[in-house]
Amino acid sequence: MSRLVRALSATSALLLTAGLLVSCGNESEAGNQRSITVWSLENVSGRLETTRAILKKFTADTGIEAKLVGVDEPQLPQLVMAAAAAGKLPDVIGGVPLAAVQQMSSNGLLNPEAAKKVVDGLGEKTFDPRALELTRNGDQQLAVPSDGWTQLLFYRKDLFAAAGLPAPTTYEAIEKAAQTLNKGGVEGISLATDPSDPFTQQSFEHLALANGCELVDAHGKVALDSPACKDSFKFYGDLATKYSAAGTQTVDSTRATYFAGKSAMVVWSSFLLDELAGLRDDALPSCEQCAKDKGWLARNTGVVTAVQGPDGKAPAQFGEVGSWTVMKTAKADPTERFVEYLMDQGYEQWFGMAAEGKFPVRPGTAADPDKFELAWDKDDIGVDTRKPLAAIYPAPVIAELRDGLGKMQRWGITQGQGALVGATLGELPVPKAISALASGQVDAGKAAEQATADVASIQDSLG
């Protein structure tokens, strides 16, 4: 699953790794305007091979050589800063999450003029407006958004139907379902409470945004102790302590509980979609019915995209946008041509390598407005087994997934607090407050105050 990047804390080992990474690419080609170095966070072997195939075709079509380097996402901030200090930045980085875009921008490492030129060249109106908004700082286009994934609420349709429960689209419906179905060896819901994992923040932020809870107020002041946020902490804490499994719950344990048929709901990302369908051998559904039918759980699972809390003005959900970042030292012309190619001729291959977690943020072209969206609908998903997305999930679910990007929200990004968002992912004050709340060390009010104080301290340290 894609994770949010952690904050900067470079070590000598990572500095050495950065030196090795760039020395085999950018340094030897520094004076060659027909060669660029590309870092990609899509560094799983299958995805790297797909990216290499795109790059090979790009070189054949343009004559521009593109050298590919796979990078682990958690190491990206350290590697970028080390490469910048050594004067050996790559030309472009792909798959960069929002917080990392903001961090690199605040450190003056990006070329926003190049990003804007690419977006304008492809056609601003061919992009999802929300994706563009989240990758901007005011009127400045920091990066070129490429794809997105969203946080979702998965639920057992069969259990809900048997109990006469509506789909869990609101706080009230979620809590009622968790309470009603928390019996017979089945937990009402599986929620992350791990204090050391950004996944816990993603899960909480998903439900907090639904209630109008924001990281900062209109003046940039940390606002996690607002009434809406305190209610969000209480809601999450009640679900975790009353209707979820005891002990620290992680990204893996929440999935395992739902896959075992031991949970009626789980908050997870869209990357669960292929695993849920039994298409990944190391993460197969293990429920009793799944033994004879790997697709049983997928057929009996409903998907809720956006949720609404009592204080929320409209349904909302957490999500992530991956982007292409053109670096400040990039060879502008070949790099711009490369990103344009990836977002056009190579785009279907790019999002098709993991369609369950790569929703196209560019639905089509000016001449064919639905081109990429329609291609995504037909894409295969899975790791060890591949099946078309549309063969597993019904059309309304696929439409909801696709439309979720437009409802996606994020703490702090559009309020000009991107640097703060990135910094909090190093110290994880919100997951720590959630953990304390779930373990009974503090109540919801104290958890909100703790998170507010810790985030405010981080904000002060940023100057």
N, C-alpha and C positions, 0 to 999 in steps of 0.2 A: 504493500500500500504506500502511496506517496505520502511523505511526511513533510511537515513544515521545517524549514532550516533552523538550526540553532545559532546562537550569537557567536561573535568572534572571540576565540581564545587560542591563538596560534601556538603550536608547539614546534620544537625543533624537528620532530619527525615529519610533521605536516609541511614544514617549510622545505625539507629535503624532497618530499614527495612532489611538492609544487615545482621545484626546480627540475626534477626529472621529467615531470609531465610536459612542461613547456619546452624543455631543451630538445625533446624529440619532435617538436612540431614547429612552433613559431620562430624560434631563434634562427634556425638554419634557413628559413624562408623570409627573413625580415625584409630583404630588399626586393623580393619577387612579388610584383603586383598581380601576378596570375596565380597566386597560391594563398590560401587562407587557412587558419587553424580554427577548428570547431570543437568546443567542449559540449558534451551532452549529458544531462542527468538521466537520460533514458539508457542506463548502462547495463541492464539485464542482457544476457547474451543474445537472445532472440531479437530484442529491440535494437541492439547495436548492429546486428546483421542487416536488419531492415533499413536502418539509417545509412549504413555503408552502401547499400544498393541504391538509395536515393542519391547519395553523393556521387556515386560512380556515373549515374545517368546525368547528373548536373555537370560533371566535368566533361562528359562526352558532348553535351549540348552547348557548353559555353567555352570550353577550353580552360576553365579556372579549376585548379587543383584544390581540393578541400581535404585537409588532414583531420581525422576524427579521433577524439580522446574521450573516453568514458569517465565520468566523475561521480563519486558518491555524493548524494545530496547533503547529508549532514556535514561533510567536509568542505562544501562549496565556499562558505565565507572565509575560512582560513586559507584555502588554496588561492582564492581570488586576491586576497590582501597580500599574500606572499608573492604571487606573480606580479602584482602591481608594484610592490617594493623593489622587485628585481627588474622591472621594466620589461616584463615578458608576458603580458596579458594575451589571451587568445583574441581572435577577431570577433567571435560571436559565441554565445552560450545558449543552448536550447533546453527547454523544459524548466525554466527558472520560475519558482513560485513567487507570489506577490510580495511576501516579506523580504525576500532576497533582492528583488528588483528595487524595492525601496531602500534597502541597506546600501546597495551598490550606488544608487543615485545619491544618497546622502554623503557618500564618500567620494563623489565626483568621478566615478569610474565609467559612466555611461555616455553614449553619444545620442541624446534624444533627437537631435536634428535628423540623424539617419533613420531612427525609428519612425518619425513622422513622415519622412520621405517615402518609406516603404508602404506605410498605411495609406498615404495619399495616392501612391502609384497603383496600389491594388484597388483602391476605392473605399473611403471611410464608411460609406453606406453599406458595403458588403460585409462589415463586421458587426457582431452583436454589440449594441451600444453599451451594455453593462460591462462587457469585457474591456472595452476601450476606457471606460470611466475608471475602472479599477487599476488600470495600468498607466494612469496619468497622475501628474502632480499639478493641479490647477489646469492650465491650458497646455502644459508640456507633456508630450507623449514619450514616456520613459522607455517603453519596450513595445514589441509587436506581439500581442496576445496570439497564442497558437491553439490552445485547447483547454478544456476544463473538466473538473469532476465535482460532484456535489455530495454533501452529506445527506443521508436518507434515514428514514425510520421504516424498518422492515417489520412486518407483523404476520402472524399466522391467520390467514383468512378462514380456515376451517374452524379454528377455536373461536374466533370472533363471531362467525355465523351461528355456531351452536349456542353461543351465549346471547345472541341477539344484540351484539354490540356494533355501533357504527365504526367506520374507519377512524383511526386515531390521528385526527388532523388538528386537534386543539388540546390545550393543557387539560381541560376538563375530561375530554374523551380518553386521553392517554392515561390519566390517573385512574379513571373509573375502570378502564380495561385492565390496568396493572393490578388493581385491587381485586377485581372479579376473577381473573384468570390465575392469580397467585395461589395455586392449590394443586394437590395431587402430584407433587414432585416437579411441578412446572413453576418457574419463576415468572412473575408478571412482566419483567423487563430486564434486559442486560445493559448496564451502563458502565462506562469506564470510570475508574477512580484512581488510577495509577498516578502518583505525584511526579513521576519522572518522565512522563511521555506526553508529547504534544497532542496525541490522539485524545487525551482527556480534555484538553482545552477545546479541540475541534468539536467534541461531543457536547460539551457544555455551551460553547458559543452558539452552536446550532439551535439549541433550545432557548438560550438567552436572547438571541436576536429575535426570535419569535415573539418575545414578550416586550420588545422595545428596549431591552437593556443594551447599553453601549459602553465601550471602553472609556470614552471621553465625552464630555459635553460640547456644546457649540463653541465654547471658549478654549477648548483643549485641556480642560481640567479633568483628571481621572474621576470617573463617575460610577465605579463598580459598587458603590454604597448607596446608589439611588434607590428609591422605592421599587422601581421595576426590576433592578438587579437583585435586590434583597429577596423579592418574590421569586425570582428565577433560581437563586441559590436554594431557597426553601423547597421549591418544586423539585429540583434535581436531587437535593438531599433526601427528601421524603421518598422519592422513587428508589434511590440507591439503598436506603436503610430499611425500608419496609417491604419492597417488592422485588429486590434484586439479590443475587447471591452474596453471601457474607465474604468478607475479606477483600483484599485489593483486586480489582477487576481491570484487566489489561485489554489491549487490542486483540490479543490471541484468545484470552479466556471468554470474552464476550461473544466472539464468533463461535468458539467451540460449544458454548452453552446453547446457543440458538441452533447450531447444526445438529446437536444431540437431541433436539426436540424438547429441551428442558427450559425453554424460555419462550414466552408468547410474543415478545418484541425485542428488537435490538437496534441501537443507533450505530450505524456504520457507513462507510463511504460506498460510492457506486462500484468500487473495485470488488465488492462482494458478489456482484451479479454473476460472474462466470463461475466462481467457487460454489455459489448457491446451487447452480445447475449441474454440479458434479463434473466440471470440466478441468479441474486441477487436482491431480492425484495426491498431492501432499496436503490438501485442505478439502477433503470430501465430506459432505453431509453424513452424519453417523446416526441419525434417528432410526428408530425401529423400522419404519416403513421404507427408509432409504436403502436398507440392505438389499432389497430386491429391485428397487427402482431409484436410481441416482437422481432422477429428475423430479421425484415426488415433492421434495421440499420447495423447489422453485415454483411448481404449479400451485402449491398451497400457501404461497407467500404473497402478501400485498405490499405495495411500496407507496409510502407517503413522502412527497418531496418537501414542500413547505408546510410549516406548522404555525399556528397562531395562538399566542397567549392572551390572557385577559387585558393586559396593558398594551398589547401590540396593535398597531394601526392596520396591519395587513399581514398575511402569511409571509414568512421569511425562512431562509435556510442558509446554512454555511456552505461554502464551496471554495474551490481553489482554481486559479487560472495559471497555466504554464505559459511562458513567454520566451521569445527570442530576444536576447539583449545584445545590442551592438556596443562593443566596448569603445572607450574614448580613443584608444590608440589603434583602432581597426583601420584596415585599408578600406575606406568607405565604399568605393564603387563596387569592387567584387563582393564585398560582404552584403551590401544592399541587394545586389543581384541574387546572391545565395538565398537570403531570407525570402525575397519575392518568389523564388523558385519553390522553396519549401512550402510556402503558403498558397501555391497555385498548382504547378505541374506535379509536385511531389506531395501535395497535401493529403490526398486520399491514402497513400501509403503510410504517411506519418500518423494520422489518427487511427488508421485501420489496424495498426499493430497492437493496440490495446483499446478497442472501441468502448469497453465498459467503463474506462476511466479517462477517455479522451474524446469528450464531446466537442465537435467542431465549433469554434467561436466565429468562424467565417462561413455562414450558411451556403454561400454560393458566390458567383461572379456577377458583374453588372449585366452580362449577357444571359446568364443562366442562374438566377437568384437562389434556386433550391438545389443546385448541383451537389454540393458537399453534404448537405443535410440528408438528401435522398441516398447518397452513397453510404453514409454512416448507418442509416436504417437497415441496410442490407449486409453490413459487415459481420464477419464471424467474430466470436469471442471465445476465450478459453486458452489454456496452456497446453495440457497434454492431449486434450480433445478439443476440436474446434467445431462450433455450430453457429449458424446465423443468429444474431440477436433477436430477429423477428420470429425465429422458429421456437424460441423459448418463452419470450414475454409478449403478451398481447399488445396490440397497437396502442390502446390508451395509456399503458404503462410507458411505452417507448416515447409517446408524445409528451408525457409528464416529465420524463427524464430530460428530453430535449429542451423543453420549456423552462426547466429549473434554472438554467443559467441566467435567465432574465430576472429571476427572483432572488438570486444569490446576493448576499450581503457579507460584509466583513467589518470587524472592529477596526476603527482607526484609519483605514487606508484612505477613504475619501474625505476624512477630516484633516488630512495633512499630517497624520501621526504614524506614517509608515515606519520611520526609524524606531519609534517606541515599540511598535508591534514586533519588529524583528528582534529587538533587544529583550523583550519579555520572553521570547521563545528560548533564550539561553538559560534564564533563571526559573522559568515556569512558575510564577507566583500563583496563577489561577489554578493549575492542577494541584499545587500544594494545598491551597485553601479547600478545594474539593475533597482531597484526601482526608484532611482534618475534619471536615464536615461529615463525610461518610463513615469515619471511624468513631464519631461521637465525641471528638475532642473539643469541638466548638459547635455553636448553633449557627443558623443561616446568617443572622445579623453579624456575628463575629467573623464568620467566613468572608462575608462581603467587605467588612472593615479591614480584615487582614490583607485581602487581595488588593484593596484600594491603596493601603499604606505601602505595600511592597511595589506596586506598579508606579506609584507616585515617586518612590525613592529612585527607581530606575529612570523615570522621566527627568528627575533632578540631575542625575549623573550624566545625562546626555547634554545638559546645558540648555 
